[in-house]
Amino acid sequence: MPPGPYTMEQMAEDTRALLDYLQIEKTYVVGISMGGMIAQQFATMYPDRVSALVLGCTHCGRSRRIAPSREVLDRLSANEGLTPEEIIEKNIPLLFGEKCRKNHPEIVDEYRGNTLSAPLQPIEAFQAQIAAINRFDVCGMLHKINCPTLIITGKDDILVPPENSKVLAELIPSSRLVELDDVGHAIHLEATDTFNSLILEFLRQVEG
C-alpha cells in the first residue's frame, strides 16, 4: 500500500511483470470488481497473453459507467474517523445483497473476520485506489479483446449496478453475460459454488 497515485495501467504492468517472472506466456484471467478493471486493462494492453477472460461485477470505465447512487458513493467513501470495525460494518450492505445478509449471516461473519485479520489499509491508499477507479476508462479499447470472455454479475449489486455488465457484453467480442438473481457485489462470497461452477464450465468449453 505505497503512496499514490495509482493507475490501472500500473497494476496491469505489475501483472505482466509477475507473469514474466513466473515464465507464464499465456493464461486465464479472472477479475472481480476493481480486479475486473485491472483484468480489462491487461487484456487490452496484452491481448495475446490472455487465453480467456472472466469479469465479475465490474465496469469498463468512466465514459460508459453506470454509477451507483449518491447515497452508496457517500457511504463507501465515508471512512475518515472510523475504526476498522466500523468501516467493515458500514460497507457490508454495499457488498452483500439483502437475501444473503438475512439468510446467510455466517457468510457475512466469515467476511468480517477475514477482513479484520488483514492489514489495515491507510486512508491515503484507499483514496488513491478510488482515484484510480475514477480515472479508469478502457471502454473504447474493449474491441481489442480477442479471447472468449465470460461476464458475471449479481442482479442486486448496488455498488457496481448490473447494467455495467450489459455494457461490457455489448463492447467485448465473443462475450457471454450471466446474471445471478438475489446476489449482490460480493458475488464470489455470496454465490461461491455457482460462481466457481460457471467459471470451470466456461474454461472447459474454451479448452474444447
Rosetta blueprint (number, residue, H / E / L):
1 M L
2 P L
3 P L
4 G L
5 P L
6 Y L
7 T L
8 M H
9 E H
10 Q H
11 M H
12 A H
13 E H
14 D H
15 T H
16 R H
17 A H
18 L H
19 L H
20 D H
21 Y H
22 L L
23 Q L
24 I L
25 E L
26 K L
27 T E
28 Y E
29 V E
30 V E
31 G E
32 I E
33 S L
34 M H
35 G H
36 G H
37 M H
38 I H
39 A H
40 Q H
41 Q H
42 F H
43 A H
44 T H
45 M H
46 Y L
47 P H
48 D H
49 R H
50 V E
51 S E
52 A E
53 L E
54 V E
55 L E
56 G E
57 C L
58 T L
59 H L
60 C L
61 G E
62 R L
63 S L
64 R L
65 R L
66 I L
67 A L
68 P L
69 S L
70 R H
71 E H
72 V H
73 L H
74 D H
75 R H
76 L H
77 S H
78 A L
79 N L
80 E L
81 G L
82 L L
83 T L
84 P H
85 E H
86 E H
87 I H
88 I H
89 E H
90 K H
91 N H
92 I H
93 P H
94 L H
95 L H
96 F L
97 G L
98 E H
99 K H
100 C H
101 R H
102 K H
103 N H
104 H L
105 P H
106 E H
107 I H
108 V H
109 D H
110 E H
111 Y H
112 R H
113 G H
114 N H
115 T H
116 L H
117 S H
118 A L
119 P L
120 L L
121 Q L
122 P L
123 I H
124 E H
125 A H
126 F H
127 Q H
128 A H
129 Q H
130 I H
131 A H
132 A H
133 I H
134 N H
135 R H
136 F L
137 D E
138 V L
139 C H
140 G H
141 M H
142 L H
143 H H
144 K H
145 I L
146 N L
147 C L
148 P L
149 T E
150 L E
151 I E
152 I E
153 T E
154 G E
155 K L
156 D L
157 D L
158 I L
159 L L
160 V L
161 P L
162 P L
163 E H
164 N H
165 S H
166 K H
167 V H
168 L H
169 A H
170 E H
171 L H
172 I L
173 P L
174 S L
175 S E
176 R E
177 L E
178 V E
179 E E
180 L E
181 D L
182 D L
183 V L
184 G L
185 H L
186 A L
187 I H
188 H H
189 L H
190 E H
191 A L
192 T H
193 D H
194 T H
195 F H
196 N H
197 S H
198 L H
199 I H
200 L H
201 E H
202 F H
203 L H
204 R H
205 Q H
206 V H
207 E H
208 G L
